[in-house]
Amino acid sequence: MLSQPMLRLASAVSCRRTKPLLCIALLAYVASVWDNLVNMRPIQENGELRIESRLDKIIEPLREKIRDLEKSFTQKYSPVKFLSEKDCKRILVTGGMGFVGSYLMDKLMMDGHKVTMVDNFFMGRKRNMEHWVSHENFELINHDMLEQLSIEVDQIYHLASPASPPSYMYNPFKTLKTNTVGTLNMLGLAKRVGARLFLASTSEVCRDPEVHPQTEDYWGRVNPIGPCPRFAEMCYACMKQEGVAVRVARIFNTFGPRMHMNDGWVVSNFILQALQGEPLTVYRSGSQTRAFRYISDLVNRLVALTNSNVSSPVKLGNPEEHTILEFAQLIKNPVGSGSKIQFLSEKAKLMPGWEPMVLREEGLNKAIFYFRKELEYHANNQYIPKPKPARMKTERASHN
Ligand SMILES: O=c1ccn([C@@H]2O[C@H](COP(=O)(O)OP(=O)(O)O[C@H]3OC[C@@H](O)[C@H](O)[C@H]3O)[C@@H](O)[C@H]2O)c(=O)[nH]1
């Protein structure tokens, strides 16, 4: 639309002159409108920039958080040592998802070796090794020890066998086969690839005689590497005949996090009972002794033994023995449990003057913390584990 002064100007001039003037005015008008439009764009752009920068300020901390989360996902593994090709061993761990096996895995992985773990997922738990899944040094094979395994390794840690009474009694024949055929398979593999074999044996094989004179029904002391060996100790025949490097540890009572809550062992039973406010079931008088060892101490010794030149069986316990009653007290205190101690057969006399074991208290606290978490986990799954019922057996008074 033309402005008033322009119209007045137009009427003042002759018609002939008006046309070009009007055209000029129109052009000037269009040019001014265009100019305004062009000048408005930077204002709009400035506004957009300001909004963008404000949004950036809000979003940047979120981006930062996402970066941190991504980092924490990529750094999920415990620190692993770097080993040169010469020092890095290829190691096979059988039964690596179990209590001892999983801690052994952790040690070997953190020491920087390449570890292959085999397990048949019977007693082992995925949760015990899931923190290594996808690590470049770690491999997991679902494998039953009764089958042959072909793999190139430098060392074999053979721990695959049900270890706790409920698990080895679950299918006793399968337990026997695992301990015989399974161990034979590992000896065969060790021989084929020239690997050193570590065998996890048990303190159960070296019980002292407790009957004097020995009666007909007393089975006597077994010399495990003598002419009448326990099954898994056939390793020694293989060592003598085939030259396979064998290391054997007789493992005594061990405890720590990742113990199976239903393994029926005394530490698991006592922790579970104390946490659930149930009586702590002490069998007999409670004066029988055991040498308890915390899991990480055991695992360090297993690795040291395997790399040593000690080929005879080594007992891995704890030099200090303590009574079961002491242990009951030691577990009750940190849990803060009001549980009573229940003697399941003869009446017991409290051992006077027992001393708390500081290191063991530390280990017990870790195990108790783990059991607490496990109970919370199971509560969500509607399954509340109960300590295994009393497993009364005729036994020696002390371990050694
Ligand atoms: O609830 C319980 C459980 C067990 N106990 C007692 O605590 C002691 C230890 O019993 P556990 O079942 O924990 O362990 P054990 O010493 O019999 O053998 C265990 O540890 C040593 C390993 O070599 C064996 O392979 C393993 O089974 C026994 O005297 C047992 O009678 C209780 O007093 N109350």
The ligand as an ORCA input file, in Angstrom:
! r2SCAN-3c Opt
* xyz 0 1
  O      25.437    -77.149     61.438
  C      26.534    -77.688     61.678
  C      27.391    -78.206     60.679
  C      28.561    -78.816     61.059
  N      28.922    -78.892     62.369
  C      30.206    -79.505     62.790
  O      31.248    -78.646     62.323
  C      32.386    -79.441     61.956
  C      32.807    -79.131     60.537
  O      31.871    -79.724     59.642
  P      31.765    -79.315     58.110
  O      30.683    -80.127     57.524
  O      31.664    -77.839     57.984
  O      33.211    -79.705     57.506
  P      34.093    -81.035     57.550
  O      35.269    -80.740     58.410
  O      33.285    -82.209     57.959
  O      34.543    -81.238     56.028
  C      34.564    -80.174     55.079
  O      35.700    -79.332     55.222
  C      36.954    -79.958     54.994
  C      37.015    -80.557     53.614
  O      38.203    -81.236     53.417
  C      35.852    -81.495     53.421
  O      35.879    -81.996     52.101
  C      34.569    -80.784     53.682
  O      33.431    -81.603     53.513
  C      31.978    -80.900     62.186
  O      32.436    -81.272     63.454
  C      30.472    -80.870     62.159
  O      29.898    -81.911     62.934
  C      28.087    -78.386     63.365
  O      28.395    -78.449     64.546
  N      26.924    -77.807     62.991
*
